[in-house]
């Protein structure tokens, strides 16, 4: 609110809407899931590391102490950056403006991005897993990101409760 000396309009309300671009982020956010793996064989998923501020994003290292995960890094071309931008826009769609504004602020564009192909293999033990991963970049403000790669790897035997039982 802005207070004025105008007796007919002593208080003016100013609403500022917008988006702040991020220097470094991942998609999907928080956790990358390999889902339910096969007993024998690999599982793969695509994760993305991107910047809405810098056009010079580079991944310098992916750190993971578990031998069951492997990473392949691919830079994004302009078409893939647009596709990632669309995924981000769908995921962050917002409810209608309660103040009646009819124009949405312009979302920051993905200026640089990297596709990370995550592969899980049979070195991951059977059961649910969540493996920490640290992504190192050349960004000054946010040089690293931490994320977990999760999933379920079934064993050679699986036990299911009988229908209607609580065990």
C-alpha positions, -999 to 999 in steps of 0.1 A, spaced: 0 0 0 11 35 -8 0 63 14 -6 97 -3 -14 132 7 -44 132 -16 -75 135 6 -97 117 -19 -72 88 -23 -52 85 9 -41 49 2 -33 33 -31 -28 -4 -35 -1 -15 -58 2 -52 -68 34 -64 -84 33 -98 -101 62 -116 -117 85 -145 -117 121 -146 -106 144 -167 -127 167 -192 -110 204 -195 -116 203 -233 -112 175 -258 -108 165 -294 -116 135 -309 -132 118 -330 -119 123 -312 -86 134 -329 -54 137 -365 -64 144 -383 -97 126 -417 -98 137 -448 -117 103 -463 -108 100 -500 -104 130 -517 -119 131 -551 -135 147 -580 -116 174 -583 -143 182 -552 -164 186 -515 -162 161 -487 -156 165 -452 -171 151 -418 -166 158 -383 -179 165 -355 -155 173 -319 -164 195 -293 -149 188 -258 -161 194 -220 -157 170 -192 -164 197 -166 -158 230 -179 -174 235 -191 -210 268 -207 -199 256 -235 -177 280 -265 -176 280 -296 -154 315 -302 -142 309 -334 -123 282 -357 -110 291 -372 -76 275 -404 -65 292 -431 -43 268 -459 -54 281 -482 -82 245 -490 -92 239 -456 -108 255 -442 -140 250 -408 -156 252 -396 -192 252 -358 -198 238 -343 -230 235 -305 -237 201 -293 -247 196 -277 -281 171 -249 -286 142 -272 -294 148 -293 -262 150 -261 -242 116 -250 -255 102 -285 -246 116 -281 -210 102 -246 -208 67 -260 -216 71 -288 -190 80 -261 -164 50 -239 -174 25 -268 -171 39 -278 -137 38 -243 -123 5 -231 -137 -12 -209 -111 -48 -202 -101 -66 -172 -115 -56 -138 -101 -78 -129 -72 -73 -92 -80 -88 -96 -114 -57 -91 -134 -61 -105 -169 -25 -107 -180 0 -131 -166 36 -121 -160 61 -135 -185 78 -166 -172 116 -166 -173 129 -187 -202 153 -216 -199 186 -200 -211 207 -231 -208 201 -267 -199 216 -301 -197 198 -335 -199 211 -361 -175 203 -397 -184 203 -417 -152 207 -455 -154 203 -479 -126 217 -514 -128 215 -547 -109 242 -535 -84 214 -517 -66 202 -541 -39 166 -554 -39 140 -532 -22 133 -495 -21 162 -472 -25 171 -435 -23 206 -426 -34 220 -391 -28 236 -374 -58 255 -341 -59 256 -322 -92 286 -298 -96 283 -269 -120 302 -238 -131 276 -215 -116 290 -190 -91 260 -184 -68 249 -220 -67 278 -243 -77 261 -275 -65 227 -291 -63 217 -322 -43 191 -346 -54 181 -381 -46 176 -409 -72 149 -433 -59 130 -464 -70 123 -500 -62 143 -529 -73 124 -562 -69 144 -593 -58 141 -627 -73 114 -635 -48 85 -613 -38 60 -618 -11 24 -605 -13 -2 -606 14 -33 -627 8 -63 -606 -1 -81 -596 31 -52 -603 54 -33 -576 73 1 -592 71 
